[in-house]
Amino acid sequence: MCARLSRKGTCGEMPVARLLWQVAGQMLGSPACGCWIATPPLRFLGTSPRQIPADANFHSALFSETDQPRVLITGGLGQLGVGLANLLRKRFGKDNVILSDIRKPPDHIFHSGPFIYSDILDYKNLREIVVNNRITWLFHYSALLSAVGEANVSLARAVNITGLHNILDVAAEHNLRLFVPSTIGAFGPTSPRNPTPDLCVQRPRTIYGVSKVHAELMGEYYHHRYGLDFRCLRYPGIISADSQPGGGTTDYAVQIFHNALKNGKFECNLKPSTRLPMMYIDDCLRATLEVMEALPESLSMRTYNINAMSFTPEDLAQEVLKHVPEFQITYNVDSVRQAIADSWPMNFDDSNARKDWGWKHDFDLPELVTTMLNFHGSDTRVAQAN
């Protein structure tokens, strides 16, 4: 089997790569074609990652403080990607932020700014996108969430782990500033739960959680080994007014608002006392931009907890009742989701983020409920009028 630089595993088509293998083959007595016997294939990360010293400046070689970054967002049609693209386009200009996914975008998203097809499992496609669009910042949102991942472990492993490896290699090769989100799911039942610090035991029991711990550690390794400017936030449950639930364990806190205004009833799949950290999407997106814009010397770590509020389904229902007096909530506990939630933090300690780069949330539970109900109430009134 030929262990050449491309991912196809056959000789030819890349003269430089073939020359490297021929030289190596001559040194080790391999055949002149560069084929190795019983040797695993390797991928060279280009010249830059292996030559960056440990004390190198973490800024991208292609980006200076006076320039606008060129941004790529993978998995951009998920809960966070579209909102992040809107925020970044206001900050850096519409044409500097490219949204990507493997799905066809709705018309309003396609016409709102640059959109391209991007498959994170296709390494060659990723490199072409980065090179052709002169990308300097990469936000990697492609992932299968907790409940969906447990239903299809093999796909979650491919997307969440193999895809991450491709992203890390492309980012290291081209000196990108890379953001990869992590999650409360990166902790497990043996982690401290109330509060959960940045650094503690992490033994998650979902493929989603395992893949996120893997992402945290690989990103930190690439930072120390190759100088990759890797940045990561552990998100709590994210609540968004203008997106549908995406298969996460905390998605009850999104669906409850749809149902409260639609029919005044909601069936929750978690126990009423299940306390989890939560955050409104505006706070989440702002935190993401702030940590990416933070000066490298201000960051004491590469992965931070961020938090805003912590509540139970019962707490949320009581707050909804203040606005929708006829609202009724019932409970039909899903054992898989409940087991996942019971292994997650009840509250995040995000003191390091607040100290290092000035993180501060805007939305607590009352503001969250008012905002969500106002948004969905407006939609409901428009639909009834139509």
Secondary structure, DSSP 8 states (H G I E B T S, - for coil): ----SSSS--S-S-HHHHHHHHHHHHHHT--TT---SS--------SHHHH--TT---S-TT--TTS---EEEETTTSTTHHHHHHHHHHHH-GGGEEEEESS---HHHHTTS-EEE--TT-HHHHHHHHHHTT--EEEE-----HHHHHH-HHHHHIIIIIHHHHHHHHHHHTT-EEE--EEGGG--TTS--SSB-SSS-----SHHHHHHHHHHHHHHHHHHHH--EEEEEEE-EEE-TTS---S-GGGHHHHHHHHHHHTSEEEESS-TT--EEEEEHHHHHHHHHHHHHS-GGG-S-SEEE--SEEE-HHHHHHHHHTT-TT-EEEE---HHHHHHHHTS-SSB--HHHHHHS-------HHHHHHHHHHHHHHHHHHHHH-
